[in-house]
């Protein structure tokens, strides 16, 4: 596949699974995170889309999902997912941090056992998240909307983490100074109410900023992002769980 034909890849987005196929066709390739096991299970009941991979999640800010969290149920659902997310810790959440940590640890253990990449939320809890990741060592970590210090970023790079970077933070020096381009992904963190057609232009905005930061052509950066995601897939062995369109792009990267 020639690089100019590559679709955008959004590594962290939220999509309403009740959107029509026509609406979803406009979003490019997306890793669509869910906020709760109930949401992920409901998404599984709807027709699959070739360019949308649904993540099995339990968001630290969703009190009902945290309070009802069942490790055995979550593991059964995660078996059906190519990625686990959105998960993590958030000290601004109304959910007690002890509850969040208990859920996070259980999910990281399941991800390690199943060999699943995880997309991790860390608002106001970057240090605690890195501590937990160093403890659990899941097979592949994508840090979503990362705001950690240079020192914490260096620790995350040492752990082998990837970073899904939103346009709002793409110019921050911690990325070009500490994060090799081989660890970079891009994201929109788009809300459910936003139209799927808004995803590609928002990804292109992040790509343009990062290409300037890393002194690359934009299409070269996009190809690099796909290769980075391919490295995550290879490390975790989840290729058979990916939808056909995404798997096809990855398979064509060497052509």
TORKOL-4160 file (C-alpha; in steps of 0.2 Angstrom, whole numbers, padded with zeros to 4 digits, m for minus):
255
<pt num="1" X="0000" Y="0000" Z="0000"/>
<pt num="2" X="0007" Y="0017" Z="m0004"/>
<pt num="3" X="0008" Y="0029" Z="0010"/>
<pt num="4" X="m0003" Y="0043" Z="0002"/>
<pt num="5" X="m0018" Y="0030" Z="0002"/>
<pt num="6" X="m0016" Y="0028" Z="0021"/>
<pt num="7" X="m0032" Y="0033" Z="0031"/>
<pt num="8" X="m0030" Y="0043" Z="0047"/>
<pt num="9" X="m0028" Y="0032" Z="0063"/>
<pt num="10" X="m0036" Y="0039" Z="0079"/>
<pt num="11" X="m0029" Y="0029" Z="0093"/>
<pt num="12" X="m0041" Y="0036" Z="0106"/>
<pt num="13" X="m0059" Y="0041" Z="0102"/>
<pt num="14" X="m0077" Y="0039" Z="0108"/>
<pt num="15" X="m0090" Y="0034" Z="0096"/>
<pt num="16" X="m0108" Y="0031" Z="0099"/>
<pt num="17" X="m0111" Y="0013" Z="0093"/>
<pt num="18" X="m0129" Y="0017" Z="0087"/>
<pt num="19" X="m0122" Y="0028" Z="0073"/>
<pt num="20" X="m0127" Y="0022" Z="0056"/>
<pt num="21" X="m0114" Y="0013" Z="0045"/>
<pt num="22" X="m0114" Y="0028" Z="0033"/>
<pt num="23" X="m0109" Y="0040" Z="0047"/>
<pt num="24" X="m0096" Y="0028" Z="0053"/>
<pt num="25" X="m0088" Y="0026" Z="0036"/>
<pt num="26" X="m0082" Y="0044" Z="0037"/>
<pt num="27" X="m0072" Y="0042" Z="0053"/>
<pt num="28" X="m0056" Y="0034" Z="0046"/>
<pt num="29" X="m0048" Y="0021" Z="0056"/>
<pt num="30" X="m0052" Y="0022" Z="0075"/>
<pt num="31" X="m0048" Y="0014" Z="0091"/>
<pt num="32" X="m0065" Y="0018" Z="0099"/>
<pt num="33" X="m0064" Y="0017" Z="0118"/>
<pt num="34" X="m0078" Y="0013" Z="0130"/>
<pt num="35" X="m0082" Y="0020" Z="0147"/>
<pt num="36" X="m0089" Y="0004" Z="0155"/>
<pt num="37" X="m0091" Y="m0015" Z="0152"/>
<pt num="38" X="m0110" Y="m0012" Z="0149"/>
<pt num="39" X="m0105" Y="0000" Z="0135"/>
<pt num="40" X="m0093" Y="m0012" Z="0127"/>
<pt num="41" X="m0105" Y="m0026" Z="0128"/>
<pt num="42" X="m0119" Y="m0016" Z="0120"/>
<pt num="43" X="m0106" Y="m0011" Z="0106"/>
<pt num="44" X="m0102" Y="m0029" Z="0103"/>
<pt num="45" X="m0121" Y="m0032" Z="0099"/>
<pt num="46" X="m0121" Y="m0020" Z="0085"/>
<pt num="47" X="m0114" Y="m0024" Z="0067"/>
<pt num="48" X="m0095" Y="m0023" Z="0066"/>
<pt num="49" X="m0087" Y="m0009" Z="0056"/>
<pt num="50" X="m0071" Y="m0014" Z="0046"/>
<pt num="51" X="m0061" Y="0002" Z="0052"/>
<pt num="52" X="m0067" Y="0003" Z="0070"/>
<pt num="53" X="m0059" Y="m0007" Z="0084"/>
<pt num="54" X="m0069" Y="m0006" Z="0100"/>
<pt num="55" X="m0060" Y="m0005" Z="0117"/>
<pt num="56" X="m0066" Y="m0014" Z="0133"/>
<pt num="57" X="m0066" Y="0000" Z="0146"/>
<pt num="58" X="m0070" Y="0005" Z="0164"/>
<pt num="59" X="m0066" Y="0024" Z="0165"/>
<pt num="60" X="m0060" Y="0030" Z="0182"/>
<pt num="61" X="m0072" Y="0044" Z="0182"/>
<pt num="62" X="m0088" Y="0033" Z="0179"/>
<pt num="63" X="m0094" Y="0029" Z="0197"/>
<pt num="64" X="m0107" Y="0016" Z="0192"/>
<pt num="65" X="m0095" Y="0006" Z="0182"/>
<pt num="66" X="m0081" Y="0007" Z="0195"/>
<pt num="67" X="m0093" Y="0002" Z="0209"/>
<pt num="68" X="m0101" Y="m0012" Z="0199"/>
<pt num="69" X="m0084" Y="m0018" Z="0192"/>
<pt num="70" X="m0082" Y="m0037" Z="0192"/>
<pt num="71" X="m0065" Y="m0044" Z="0187"/>
<pt num="72" X="m0071" Y="m0060" Z="0180"/>
<pt num="73" X="m0084" Y="m0052" Z="0169"/>
<pt num="74" X="m0072" Y="m0039" Z="0163"/>
<pt num="75" X="m0059" Y="m0053" Z="0158"/>
<pt num="76" X="m0073" Y="m0062" Z="0148"/>
<pt num="77" X="m0076" Y="m0046" Z="0138"/>
<pt num="78" X="m0058" Y="m0041" Z="0136"/>
<pt num="79" X="m0056" Y="m0058" Z="0127"/>
<pt num="80" X="m0066" Y="m0051" Z="0113"/>
<pt num="81" X="m0057" Y="m0035" Z="0112"/>
<pt num="82" X="m0041" Y="m0030" Z="0102"/>
<pt num="83" X="m0038" Y="m0016" Z="0115"/>
<pt num="84" X="m0042" Y="m0012" Z="0133"/>
<pt num="85" X="m0048" Y="0005" Z="0136"/>
<pt num="86" X="m0052" Y="0018" Z="0142"/>
<pt num="87" X="m0045" Y="0013" Z="0159"/>
<pt num="88" X="m0034" Y="0022" Z="0172"/>
<pt num="89" X="m0033" Y="0033" Z="0187"/>
<pt num="90" X="m0040" Y="0051" Z="0190"/>
<pt num="91" X="m0038" Y="0060" Z="0206"/>
<pt num="92" X="m0051" Y="0073" Z="0201"/>
<pt num="93" X="m0064" Y="0059" Z="0200"/>
<pt num="94" X="m0077" Y="0057" Z="0213"/>
<pt num="95" X="m0073" Y="0039" Z="0214"/>
<pt num="96" X="m0062" Y="0035" Z="0229"/>
<pt num="97" X="m0044" Y="0033" Z="0223"/>
<pt num="98" X="m0043" Y="0016" Z="0232"/>
<pt num="99" X="m0058" Y="0010" Z="0222"/>
<pt num="100" X="m0050" Y="0016" Z="0206"/>
<pt num="101" X="m0033" Y="0008" Z="0210"/>
<pt num="102" X="m0041" Y="m0009" Z="0214"/>
<pt num="103" X="m0051" Y="m0009" Z="0197"/>
<pt num="104" X="m0035" Y="m0003" Z="0188"/>
<pt num="105" X="m0024" Y="m0017" Z="0195"/>
<pt num="106" X="m0037" Y="m0030" Z="0191"/>
<pt num="107" X="m0038" Y="m0024" Z="0173"/>
<pt num="108" X="m0020" Y="m0023" Z="0171"/>
<pt num="109" X="m0018" Y="m0041" Z="0177"/>
<pt num="110" X="m0031" Y="m0047" Z="0165"/>
<pt num="111" X="m0023" Y="m0037" Z="0151"/>
<pt num="112" X="m0006" Y="m0045" Z="0155"/>
<pt num="113" X="m0014" Y="m0062" Z="0155"/>
<pt num="114" X="m0023" Y="m0060" Z="0139"/>
<pt num="115" X="m0009" Y="m0050" Z="0130"/>
<pt num="116" X="m0020" Y="m0035" Z="0127"/>
<pt num="117" X="m0013" Y="m0017" Z="0124"/>
<pt num="118" X="m0021" Y="m0004" Z="0136"/>
<pt num="119" X="m0026" Y="0014" Z="0133"/>
<pt num="120" X="m0023" Y="0023" Z="0149"/>
<pt num="121" X="m0031" Y="0039" Z="0157"/>
<pt num="122" X="m0020" Y="0048" Z="0170"/>
<pt num="123" X="m0027" Y="0065" Z="0173"/>
<pt num="124" X="m0020" Y="0072" Z="0190"/>
<pt num="125" X="m0013" Y="0055" Z="0193"/>
<pt num="126" X="0002" Y="0053" Z="0181"/>
<pt num="127" X="0015" Y="0048" Z="0195"/>
<pt num="128" X="0003" Y="0035" Z="0202"/>
<pt num="129" X="m0001" Y="0028" Z="0185"/>
<pt num="130" X="0017" Y="0026" Z="0181"/>
<pt num="131" X="0020" Y="0017" Z="0198"/>
<pt num="132" X="0006" Y="0005" Z="0194"/>
<pt num="133" X="0012" Y="0002" Z="0177"/>
<pt num="134" X="0029" Y="m0002" Z="0183"/>
<pt num="135" X="0021" Y="m0014" Z="0196"/>
<pt num="136" X="0010" Y="m0023" Z="0183"/>
<pt num="137" X="0020" Y="m0023" Z="0167"/>
<pt num="138" X="0006" Y="m0025" Z="0155"/>
<pt num="139" X="0012" Y="m0030" Z="0137"/>
<pt num="140" X="0009" Y="m0014" Z="0128"/>
<pt num="141" X="0003" Y="0003" Z="0136"/>
<pt num="142" X="m0004" Y="0018" Z="0126"/>
<pt num="143" X="m0004" Y="0034" Z="0137"/>
<pt num="144" X="m0019" Y="0044" Z="0132"/>
<pt num="145" X="m0018" Y="0063" Z="0133"/>
<pt num="146" X="m0002" Y="0062" Z="0143"/>
<pt num="147" X="0002" Y="0077" Z="0154"/>
<pt num="148" X="0016" Y="0070" Z="0165"/>
<pt num="149" X="0032" Y="0079" Z="0169"/>
<pt num="150" X="0048" Y="0077" Z="0159"/>
<pt num="151" X="0055" Y="0065" Z="0173"/>
<pt num="152" X="0039" Y="0054" Z="0172"/>
<pt num="153" X="0039" Y="0055" Z="0153"/>
<pt num="154" X="0056" Y="0048" Z="0154"/>
<pt num="155" X="0051" Y="0034" Z="0165"/>
<pt num="156" X="0036" Y="0030" Z="0154"/>
<pt num="157" X="0048" Y="0029" Z="0139"/>
<pt num="158" X="0059" Y="0017" Z="0149"/>
<pt num="159" X="0044" Y="0006" Z="0152"/>
<pt num="160" X="0041" Y="0005" Z="0133"/>
<pt num="161" X="0025" Y="0015" Z="0133"/>
<pt num="162" X="0017" Y="0023" Z="0118"/>
<pt num="163" X="0009" Y="0040" Z="0118"/>
<pt num="164" X="m0007" Y="0045" Z="0109"/>
<pt num="165" X="m0005" Y="0064" Z="0107"/>
<pt num="166" X="m0020" Y="0076" Z="0105"/>
<pt num="167" X="m0017" Y="0092" Z="0095"/>
<pt num="168" X="m0020" Y="0102" Z="0111"/>
<pt num="169" X="m0004" Y="0096" Z="0118"/>
<pt num="170" X="0006" Y="0091" Z="0103"/>
<pt num="171" X="0018" Y="0106" Z="0104"/>
<pt num="172" X="0023" Y="0103" Z="0122"/>
<pt num="173" X="0042" Y="0100" Z="0122"/>
<pt num="174" X="0041" Y="0084" Z="0132"/>
<pt num="175" X="0036" Y="0075" Z="0117"/>
<pt num="176" X="0050" Y="0080" Z="0105"/>
<pt num="177" X="0063" Y="0080" Z="0119"/>
<pt num="178" X="0059" Y="0063" Z="0127"/>
<pt num="179" X="0047" Y="0053" Z="0116"/>
<pt num="180" X="0055" Y="0044" Z="0101"/>
<pt num="181" X="0044" Y="0046" Z="0085"/>
<pt num="182" X="0043" Y="0026" Z="0086"/>
<pt num="183" X="0032" Y="0028" Z="0101"/>
<pt num="184" X="0020" Y="0041" Z="0094"/>
<pt num="185" X="0002" Y="0039" Z="0090"/>
<pt num="186" X="m0012" Y="0052" Z="0088"/>
<pt num="187" X="m0029" Y="0054" Z="0095"/>
<pt num="188" X="m0045" Y="0065" Z="0095"/>
<pt num="189" X="m0053" Y="0060" Z="0111"/>
<pt num="190" X="m0068" Y="0065" Z="0102"/>
<pt num="191" X="m0085" Y="0065" Z="0112"/>
<pt num="192" X="m0100" Y="0054" Z="0108"/>
<pt num="193" X="m0110" Y="0069" Z="0102"/>
<pt num="194" X="m0097" Y="0074" Z="0089"/>
<pt num="195" X="m0100" Y="0068" Z="0071"/>
<pt num="196" X="m0088" Y="0054" Z="0065"/>
<pt num="197" X="m0084" Y="0064" Z="0050"/>
<pt num="198" X="m0075" Y="0076" Z="0062"/>
<pt num="199" X="m0061" Y="0063" Z="0066"/>
<pt num="200" X="m0050" Y="0064" Z="0051"/>
<pt num="201" X="m0048" Y="0083" Z="0051"/>
<pt num="202" X="m0044" Y="0083" Z="0069"/>
<pt num="203" X="m0031" Y="0069" Z="0067"/>
<pt num="204" X="m0024" Y="0079" Z="0052"/>
<pt num="205" X="m0022" Y="0094" Z="0064"/>
<pt num="206" X="m0012" Y="0084" Z="0076"/>
<pt num="207" X="m0002" Y="0076" Z="0062"/>
<pt num="208" X="0003" Y="0093" Z="0055"/>
<pt num="209" X="0009" Y="0099" Z="0072"/>
<pt num="210" X="0019" Y="0083" Z="0076"/>
<pt num="211" X="0027" Y="0082" Z="0059"/>
<pt num="212" X="0034" Y="0100" Z="0062"/>
<pt num="213" X="0040" Y="0095" Z="0079"/>
<pt num="214" X="0049" Y="0079" Z="0073"/>
<pt num="215" X="0054" Y="0087" Z="0056"/>
<pt num="216" X="0045" Y="0075" Z="0045"/>
<pt num="217" X="0033" Y="0076" Z="0030"/>
<pt num="218" X="0015" Y="0073" Z="0036"/>
<pt num="219" X="0013" Y="0058" Z="0026"/>
<pt num="220" X="0029" Y="0051" Z="0032"/>
<pt num="221" X="0023" Y="0054" Z="0050"/>
<pt num="222" X="0006" Y="0045" Z="0046"/>
<pt num="223" X="0015" Y="0030" Z="0039"/>
<pt num="224" X="0026" Y="0030" Z="0055"/>
<pt num="225" X="0010" Y="0030" Z="0066"/>
<pt num="226" X="0003" Y="0015" Z="0057"/>
<pt num="227" X="0020" Y="0006" Z="0059"/>
<pt num="228" X="0020" Y="0010" Z="0078"/>
<pt num="229" X="0002" Y="0003" Z="0080"/>
<pt num="230" X="0008" Y="m0012" Z="0070"/>
<pt num="231" X="0022" Y="m0014" Z="0083"/>
<pt num="232" X="0009" Y="m0014" Z="0097"/>
<pt num="233" X="m0001" Y="m0027" Z="0087"/>
<pt num="234" X="0014" Y="m0038" Z="0084"/>
<pt num="235" X="0020" Y="m0037" Z="0102"/>
<pt num="236" X="0002" Y="m0042" Z="0109"/>
<pt num="237" X="m0003" Y="m0054" Z="0095"/>
<pt num="238" X="m0020" Y="m0046" Z="0093"/>
<pt num="239" X="m0021" Y="m0046" Z="0074"/>
<pt num="240" X="m0035" Y="m0059" Z="0073"/>
<pt num="241" X="m0046" Y="m0048" Z="0084"/>
<pt num="242" X="m0044" Y="m0032" Z="0073"/>
<pt num="243" X="m0058" Y="m0028" Z="0061"/>
<pt num="244" X="m0053" Y="m0032" Z="0043"/>
<pt num="245" X="m0050" Y="m0014" Z="0037"/>
<pt num="246" X="m0037" Y="m0010" Z="0050"/>
<pt num="247" X="m0029" Y="m0027" Z="0048"/>
<pt num="248" X="m0028" Y="m0024" Z="0029"/>
<pt num="249" X="m0019" Y="m0008" Z="0031"/>
<pt num="250" X="m0007" Y="m0016" Z="0043"/>
<pt num="251" X="m0004" Y="m0030" Z="0031"/>
<pt num="252" X="m0001" Y="m0018" Z="0017"/>
<pt num="253" X="0012" Y="m0007" Z="0025"/>
<pt num="254" X="0027" Y="m0017" Z="0018"/>
<pt num="255" X="0020" Y="m0017" Z="0000"/>
